[in-house]
Amino acid sequence: MSLEARVTDLESRLAFQDDTIQALNDELVAQQRVIERLQLQMAALLKRQEEMVGQFDSFEEEAPPPHY
């Protein structure tokens, strides 16, 4: 294999690797956005759950109704 053919082959491989790296980077950025959005949703759900647990705790602390 001649030197020129080897250089051409290496340049071709480099171009494909650059394309693959860019595609992987784009996917990683998209996944990070999804993770951040899910973390915000999870935090909101945890806050809502804590508020609801607080409401149910106040009902349990009330005196039981009198029995006849």
N, C-alpha and C positions, 0 to 999 in steps of 0.2 A: 504494500500500500504506500503510495507516495505521500510526501509531506503535505502537499496541498490537499489531498483527499482526506488526510487525517485532521487537518485544521478545519476543513469544511464540515467534517463529521462532528468535531468538537463544538463548533459554532452552532450547528443544528441542535445538538443535545443541550447546549446552554440556553438556546431560545426556548426549547420545550420545558426545561427546568424553571426558567424565569416565569413562563406562563403558568406552570403548576404552582409555583410558590405564590404568585399573585392570586390564583383561584383559592388556594388554601387560606391565604390571609383574608380575602373577602368573606369566606365562610366563617372564619374565626371571629371577625368583627360582627357578623350577623348573629352568631351564637351568643356573643357577649351582650349584645343588645337585648336578646331574648332573656338571658339570665338576669340582667339588671331589671327588666320589666317584671319578671317572676318574683324577684326579691322584693320589689315594691308591693306587689300584690300580696305576697305572703305576710309582709309587715302589716299591711292594712287588715288582713284577715285575723292576725294575732291580736291586734288592737281591738277589733270588733268582738272577738271571742272573750277577751278580758272584760270588756264592758258588759257583755251579756252574762258572764259568770258573776260579775258584781251585782247585777240586777237579781239573779236567782238567789244569790246568797242573802240578799236583804229580805226576800220572801221567806226563806227558811228560818230567819232569826225572829220572826213574828211569833207571838204566843199562839199555841194551837187553839182552835175554837172549842168552846165548852161542849162537853158531851151531855146528852140528856138521858 
